[in-house]
């Protein structure tokens, strides 16, 4: 007979290690490349010392002349708070009792865990490419209960969102019933209590300003890690918004620039699916084979000069990043853990409801030690010109 006690033991002993492995290595290829560490975590904050430039005590001189003046390394102190990442499952009391003697409870638990993993991977990937605000889209128009969005890349059926108008919370806990990806429209399971208008911003439920410092934050304009970009210009990555076609020359020029000017070693390229297709088209025009590299954890990717190139659904169209992943660390208080209640209980009754819930948690944030060693292109054209003509 399966009861709550045996289910809790299964969650703690059998499921947890599998969940940790899946989320840490199977979320997406970029997340799997980033190292995770509990170093530099102090209480609720991450405080990290990052080197800037090189030691200044180097020079050449005469046989009897003065030695170079000692100048220690330059350092900057990065400071950010640990972000609280949660995932919750819920099982009704009725389901527990109905399946206790049949063994079906294990099937219910497996189903819930698969759903939790799927949702967690989706949101971790989205956050990795996000700006840390939790923003998932902006309303372009609203009519007859349907919201037309600027983009629907960050949305999926079942997601729960809050809506804000000029930083004022208008609707809390709206659930998405259907995403019309061609028409960029959202349908909700219930009518918003406050009607949406153009310019309203949607955030993942309760996440406004609380997500990890993703790539868009690193490539953004505001302060980062408690430092001003204006006063610390080395915090600014290389960016280009010139409309260009994808080519080996474009990629190599960025790789060379980063290596020559920052010492960065680009080991990962990630882009929108349209950019990947354009690069495949470019290779086809020049009768070039598509080289494929096998990454850790079973991922495969096309490559540029041995550097893996991976497309991701959360990268905007026309966008391409060149990254030195050795400069990224996910600093964490601990790996994924279950929140335990009295007596170490993982499954607890939901107050006022005939249901039991369990919550997975991780306290972490992403830090890039060398933001200026990374590059981003936008407005990459989705097609390339055939250099040999239309009939080649």
Number of C-alpha atoms within 10 A of each C-alpha: 9 16 13 17 12 11 18 18 14 14 20 15 11 12 15 17 14 12 21 15 12 17 18 20 19 19 19 19 23 19 20 18 19 18 15 19 15 15 14 15 20 13 10 13 19 23 18 20 13 14 14 15 12 12 12 13 12 11 9 9 9 7 7 6 8 9 13 12 10 11 11 10 12 13 13 13 12 17 18 20 19 23 21 14 19 15 16 17 15 16 19 14 13 11 13 21 14 12 17 16 12 11 12 15 22 16 11 15 19 13 12 16 18 13 13 18 19 14 16 21 18 17 20 20 20 22 23 21 21 23 21 24 18 22 22 21 21 21 20 18 16 17 10 8 14 15 22 20 24 16 17 20 18 19 22 18 14 15 18 19 24 20 28 19 15 10 10 10 14 16 19 18 15 21 21 18 15 16 19 13 14 7 11 15 20 23 18 20 12 11 14 17 10 11 15 22 15 15 16 22 23 23 21 23 18 14 16 17 14 15 26 28 26 23 22 16 18 26 21 14 13 11 15 19 19 11 15 13 16 12 9 12 10 15 24 20 18 18 15 15 12 10 12 16 18 25 15 12 9 12 16 13 12 20 21 15 15 23 14 11 10 16 15 22 19 22 16 21 23 21 25 22 21 19 26 23 16 21 24 18 19 21 15 13 16 11 9 11 9 14 13 15 16 12 13 12 13 9 14 15 17 20 17 19 11 12 17 21 23 23 20 17 14 20 22 18 18 23 23 26 23 24 23 23 22 17 17 19 19 18 24 22 21 14 16 22 17 20 16 14 11 7 6 10 16 23 24 17 16 14 9 6 9 11 17 18 15 21 17 19 16 19 20 29 24 25 24 23 20 22 22 21 27 27 23 21 22 19 17 23 18 20 17 19 14 14 10 9 8 7 5 7
